[in-house]
Amino acid sequence: MTNPLDLTRLRSPTGEWRNETADLRETPGPLHTALSRFGDFKRYVRWPDWALSRIPMLCVVGSYLALVHGHMSGKSLRDFLVFTFVFASANSAFGFLINDLGDRELDRRHGKRNTFLELGTTKALGLIAGVIALMVLSGLPFLDRPRFASLWALWGLTAIAYSLPPFRLKERGAAGIAVSSVAQWTLPVLIAFAALHTGTARELWMFLLATTISGGTLELAHQRHDLPNDAITQTPTLAVNLGQKKIDRIYPWALWADRIAVGVVLIVVVLQSQSFELNVNGPAVLAGSLIFIYIAALLNLSVHLAKGHEIDPYYGPKTMSNRILHDMMPNLLIPAFLLAQLALQSPIWSTALLVFLIWRLLLPRLN
């Protein structure tokens, strides 16, 4: 069965899945058919590219704001669920489908999968229309929140300008990485703060910087991996413009920036989400355990680096330290920690914890 901790599936910007239905060979007919169609749907909307990285990131933002600022009512829970798992998902799917639309010819030349090449233009455009309808319906409850509509419109324009001509900013060198990070990470955080209508300026800047660094690192990893193909087709990405040697020198520093960003978020979440006392309690022990796991993984990774091992958590050999620092900590452990604390303080938030765990651990296995 699919390993839910496999970084090539969970946080890779390409997210291509192979042998997806191998674990369903013994499944009875009707269930097999339903799961197979669900797997096809996930592939068409590029689910592996965003569902297990961007949605957990927004879970961290939303659950942190709810916990720290005491927004634990039924309305706050409903806003969190609709915004995170419906609105943000529909917008993420739209962004990647628009990217497939703009990349049709390039993906054909590179031999990469593309929803428009797989479904055909008519069906793929119909899929985009359905996604847009879901975006609009799930965005309606937040339209009266200050700055939500303007930020959402800005995100839509940015996503389109990144992928489609005449701008097609993804092929504009450094501007491509900057715009991709802003569209996929920075603006969603701004929209989350507007939709959930809470949070301080300091909290906003902390999440903005951390998520933008992580997003930029992911895009750099993707371009570095695609550099040979992009060079052949003369696609002017930042990696192609810089060349292999320069991008290889920059990439390790970007990875360190990503690890530090995750650590900063972890420390802030732990310190702000609960009051530590001298007595030992469950949340305090769990928080201390998360910090210990992060430090241990960081030290282990440092030892490997000191021995001269090449570290690429997205396209290279996978180690447990890589998985902890670049996937498990930001995309599973931190959001689960926050949602568990919310559930302890307000039992109705157990729903959010359950939805997140299903989303993060069960749905990747259903293909």
C-alpha angles and dihedrals in degrees: 000000000000113000107234090207095055106121093202087067103032109045107006112122089223096044096184112175125211131196088004097167098042091106093053100060092109095045116118117256105261094040091044090053093048093048092045091054090047089052090050090050092051090051094048094051091044090243095168090057096061114004099080099040112028096038094050088048090056089045088059092050096045098043092045092053092046093049100042096041097040098243098151103133125122090257091053090050091050092049091050094050096044095045097044105037102027112023097035091043093052092048092048091050090049092052094052094043090052087050090053089050091055094042099051098112095035092051090048090055092045093047092237126145117259128180093225092051091046100044101026126245098278097051093041092052088049089053090052090050090054091048091050090051090053090047092054096044094048092044095054095083090059102044093098092056113105114265093357097111095044093048091047091051090048090051092051093050091047093050092050094045090050095056110023135061143281088043103022091169093184087080095050099092115235090005089063094058092043094051093044091053092047094048097044102035117007100048094043089057091049090048091049092054090049095046095046090043098216144085137088128264090250092054091047093053092046093055093041094054095042096048094042091053091050092047093049090050091052092050091047090051090050094049092045090053093047095043096105093052093041091050091053092051091040093238104169101224121152091257092053092047093050098040131224098289096051094044090049089055094048097045099069090052090050090052091053090050088052093050092049091048090054090049093051092051090048093052094046092047092050095046097042101039097061144016114243117220132181092257118082116246135172099257092046092051091047091049091050090049092054091052091047091050091050094049093045091051091047092051092047091050091049090055091053091049091049088055090056098253116157111241121203110151094188106041105010135069111315121234130179090247090056091049093049096047100039104030121004097049100047098030104037118007101045097045092043090050092053095044091048090055090049090051091051092052097039115020093205087070088068083086091062092047091050093047091050094049091048090048094047103037109020107035095057087062095051109087 
